[in-house]
Amino acid sequence: MVVGVGIDAVDIDRFRASLERTPTMRGRVFTDRELDDVSSQADQVPSLAARFAAREAVMKAMGLGLGAFEFHDVWVEREESGRPVLRVSGRAREHADRLGVGAWHLSLTHTDHVAIAYVVADR
């Protein structure tokens, strides 16, 4: 049973400018594992933007607003196949448990200009 659906789009150029303007943003928003996962990419920003969109989409799927949980409470891992997997902990996990979320479904995509994350919170 679907608990909620969330989608978010991030303008890659604006996100790139934010990362350049605030160098500490990478560490505040992304886990070490996420940063390691994209480290071999020539341009990491589209993948990071998609991961940022995933956090926003999780908030929307649970009917929450910005600040409901810490950015590190939600992160994206990749299976060997390349499939993205959503992980939640901390306050995000507490909200999910309260809503009865037992599974997450995640799809990420990006073009040269926009990164999109689509999240389904399921029982």
LINHULIN-V923611 format. One record per run of one state. SS is the DSSP state (@ for helix, = for strand, . for the rest). FROM is the first residue (numbers start at 1). TO is the last residue. If there is no record, write none. Layout:
BEGIN
SS_FROM_TO, SS_FROM_TO
END
This chain:
BEGIN
._1_1, =_2_11, @_12_21, ._22_24, @_25_29, ._30_31, @_32_38, ._39_44, @_45_61, ._62_70, @_71_73, =_74_78, ._79_83, =_84_88, ._89_89, @_90_99, ._100_102, =_103_110, ._111_113, =_114_122, ._123_123
END
